């Protein structure tokens, strides 16, 4: 698993992820919102994710494992269309 592409647009950091479950993430450094897109087509928005935690996610050996342990179900989230 790895970050295959990274793009910065203003306050947003957009990463394409090579993972068994995650396709793409978009993190807003201003609002601390993280949008995660999964291979099943669903997208979820996670609130108040610290920037340092997202930095750790990006540099993790396994983004999927890091996400499951440190972000999923730890932070308040909602499904987005």
C-alpha positions in Angstrom: 0.0 0.0 0.0 1.2 3.5 -0.8 0.3 7.0 -1.8 0.4 6.9 -5.6 -0.4 10.5 -6.3 -0.6 13.7 -4.1 -2.0 17.0 -5.1 -2.3 20.2 -3.0 -5.1 22.6 -3.9 -5.3 25.6 -1.5 -6.0 24.1 2.0 -6.7 20.6 0.6 -4.4 17.7 0.3 -5.6 15.0 -2.1 -4.0 11.6 -2.2 -4.7 8.6 -4.3 -4.0 5.5 -2.3 -2.9 2.0 -3.4 -4.9 0.0 -0.8 -7.1 -3.1 -0.7 -10.0 -0.8 0.5 -9.2 2.9 0.1 -9.0 4.7 -3.3 -8.6 8.3 -2.4 -8.5 10.8 0.5 -9.0 14.5 0.6 -8.0 16.4 3.7 -8.7 20.1 4.4 -6.0 21.6 6.7 -8.3 24.5 7.6 -11.5 22.6 8.5 -9.7 19.3 9.6 -12.2 17.3 7.6 -11.1 14.1 5.9 -13.1 12.6 3.1 -12.2 9.0 2.3 -13.4 7.2 -0.8 -13.5 3.4 -0.7 -13.3 0.9 -3.5 -17.0 0.0 -3.0 -17.8 3.6 -4.2 -18.8 5.0 -0.8 -17.4 8.2 0.6 -17.3 9.2 4.3 -16.4 12.5 5.9 -14.5 12.4 9.2 -14.6 15.5 11.5 -11.8 17.1 13.5 -9.0 14.9 12.3 -5.7 16.5 13.5 -3.3 17.5 10.7 -0.5 15.6 12.4 -2.6 12.4 12.4 -3.2 12.8 8.7 0.5 13.3 8.1 1.1 10.1 9.9 -1.5 8.4 7.8 0.2 9.6 4.6 3.6 8.2 5.7 2.3 4.9 7.2 3.6 1.6 5.9 0.0 0.6 5.4 -2.5 3.4 4.9 -5.5 1.0 5.2 -4.3 -0.5 8.5 -3.4 3.0 9.9 -6.9 4.3 8.8 -8.7 1.3 10.5 -6.8 1.6 13.7 -6.5 5.4 14.1 -9.3 7.1 12.1 -12.3 4.8 11.3 -14.8 4.7 14.2 -12.5 7.0 16.3 -13.7 10.2 14.7 -17.3 11.3 14.1 -18.2 10.6 10.5 -21.0 10.8 8.0 -21.7 9.3 4.6 -21.4 11.8 1.7 -22.7 11.6 -1.8 
